[in-house]
Amino acid sequence: MPQLNPNPWFTIMLLTWFTLSLLIQPKLLSFVHTNNPVNKTTTTKPTPWTWPWT
């Protein structure tokens, strides 16, 4: 059964994984995020919903 032969596919998987982790990932992580996270404090209490039938 040729499906069980991991000879070519294991090598392809390893090469793909190394390419992704060593070449592509550092390039993606080097981008500067435009929205920096900011700690927001909520000072106002939300008003409850007023239902028209009550």
C-alpha positions, -999 to +999 in steps of 0.1 A: +000+000+000+018+032-011-002+054+012+017+040+042+051+048+027+062+079+045+094+083+026+086+113+003+059+129+024+077+130+057+105+149+041+081+173+024+064+179+057+096+186+075+108+210+048+075+228+049+076+231+086+112+244+087+104+269+060+074+282+079+091+284+112+125+297+101+117+320+072+081+331+072+074+333+109+101+359+117+090+381+088+054+380+100+064+387+136+084+417+126+054+437+115+044+466+137+009+465+150-011+497+144-034+493+173-015+489+205-035+475+233-046+501+259-059+494+294-093+510+296-110+517+328-147+519+329-158+547+352-194+550+342-219+524+352-241+512+323-277+521+325-302+493+326-323+486+296-358+501+299-384+478+284-414+496+269-440+472+282-430+474+319 
